[in-house]
Amino acid sequence: MHMAQAPLVRTAGDQDIPAIAAIYAHHVLHGLASFELEAPDAREMAKRRAHITELGLPYLVAQIGGCVAGYAYAAPYRARPAYRHTVEDSIYIHHDFSGRGAGSALMAALIAACETAGHRQMIAVIGDSANTASIGLHAKFGFARAGLLPAVGWKFGRWVDSVLMQRALGAGDGAPPAEPG
């Protein structure tokens, strides 16, 4: 009996950018998970990854059978300083690899990396209230629905919602955050 290969999660590198750009382009052009309307090229995706990693935040890929099956990263939730302990997650899976564990492997690694770095809350802003795969993945990892923003996006000739989900990291709000100095 052939066993399905478990995804290998690792830090994304320059060599992964073409695959990352292709995965994201598919979601931009065919789905509602991203509210972008035009797919950024590999150069732009490399700039975005560099920005995230320069902030000390994780940017990961999942490989299955040597192929990049998906990627995930954490970004600052908002720019104001009081939000500095809160991150927003993004996870995109190659359409040929959905349902094969890449999303769960990426989510587990992303949460662990953000907890290790001392972040206290993770926010998911999920495009389309009908995105049951993403909503289900987040719920599986302890995210609770925190709100719905109805009709905030216009894509593919229709209004699209955003679902907000939230999960505590580490001690969450049970203790003050560690501050440098």
Solvent accessible surface area in square Angstrom, and as a share of the most:
residue,aa,sasa,rsa
1,M,219,0.98
2,H,171,0.76
3,M,137,0.61
4,A,90,0.70
5,Q,104,0.46
6,A,78,0.60
7,P,30,0.19
8,L,108,0.54
9,V,41,0.23
10,R,66,0.24
11,T,91,0.53
12,A,4,0.03
13,G,16,0.16
14,D,107,0.56
15,Q,127,0.56
16,D,4,0.02
17,I,11,0.06
18,P,88,0.55
19,A,34,0.26
20,I,0,0.00
21,A,12,0.09
22,A,61,0.47
23,I,3,0.01
24,Y,16,0.06
25,A,23,0.18
26,H,57,0.25
27,H,38,0.17
28,V,1,0.00
29,L,92,0.46
30,H,126,0.56
31,G,20,0.19
32,L,23,0.11
33,A,34,0.27
34,S,5,0.03
35,F,76,0.32
36,E,55,0.25
37,L,115,0.57
38,E,143,0.64
39,A,37,0.29
40,P,18,0.11
41,D,90,0.47
42,A,41,0.32
43,R,186,0.68
44,E,54,0.24
45,M,6,0.03
46,A,34,0.27
47,K,125,0.53
48,R,85,0.31
49,R,29,0.10
50,A,39,0.30
51,H,102,0.45
52,I,12,0.06
53,T,54,0.31
54,E,141,0.63
55,L,89,0.44
56,G,58,0.56
57,L,15,0.07
58,P,20,0.12
59,Y,4,0.01
60,L,17,0.08
61,V,0,0.00
62,A,0,0.00
63,Q,35,0.16
64,I,4,0.02
65,G,51,0.49
66,G,59,0.57
67,C,69,0.41
68,V,22,0.13
69,A,0,0.00
70,G,0,0.00
71,Y,1,0.00
72,A,0,0.00
73,Y,49,0.19
74,A,0,0.00
75,A,21,0.16
76,P,62,0.39
77,Y,59,0.23
78,R,135,0.49
79,A,106,0.82
80,R,178,0.65
81,P,100,0.63
82,A,92,0.71
83,Y,74,0.28
84,R,132,0.48
85,H,36,0.16
86,T,22,0.13
87,V,2,0.01
88,E,46,0.20
89,D,9,0.04
90,S,24,0.15
91,I,31,0.16
92,Y,24,0.09
93,I,31,0.16
94,H,45,0.20
95,H,96,0.43
96,D,99,0.51
97,F,26,0.11
98,S,76,0.49
99,G,85,0.82
100,R,113,0.41
101,G,34,0.33
102,A,1,0.01
103,G,12,0.11
104,S,29,0.18
105,A,26,0.20
106,L,0,0.00
107,M,0,0.00
108,A,49,0.38
109,A,31,0.24
110,L,0,0.00
111,I,10,0.05
112,A,54,0.42
113,A,36,0.28
114,C,0,0.00
115,E,66,0.30
116,T,124,0.72
117,A,62,0.48
118,G,38,0.37
119,H,29,0.13
120,R,38,0.14
121,Q,31,0.14
122,M,0,0.00
123,I,19,0.10
124,A,1,0.01
125,V,61,0.35
126,I,8,0.04
127,G,4,0.04
128,D,18,0.09
129,S,46,0.30
130,A,73,0.56
131,N,33,0.17
132,T,107,0.62
133,A,83,0.64
134,S,27,0.17
135,I,39,0.20
136,G,37,0.36
137,L,30,0.15
138,H,9,0.04
139,A,55,0.43
140,K,137,0.58
141,F,41,0.17
142,G,53,0.51
143,F,8,0.04
144,A,63,0.49
145,R,136,0.50
146,A,66,0.51
147,G,24,0.23
148,L,68,0.34
149,L,77,0.38
150,P,90,0.57
151,A,48,0.37
152,V,81,0.47
153,G,8,0.08
154,W,141,0.49
155,K,8,0.03
156,F,113,0.47
157,G,56,0.54
158,R,110,0.40
159,W,151,0.53
160,V,1,0.00
161,D,33,0.17
162,S,7,0.05
163,V,0,0.00
164,L,38,0.19
165,M,6,0.03
166,Q,68,0.30
167,R,57,0.21
168,A,52,0.41
169,L,0,0.00
170,G,57,0.55
171,A,57,0.44
172,G,4,0.03
173,D,135,0.70
174,G,67,0.65
175,A,45,0.35
176,P,117,0.73
177,P,47,0.29
178,A,96,0.75
179,E,84,0.38
180,P,130,0.82
181,G,129,1.24
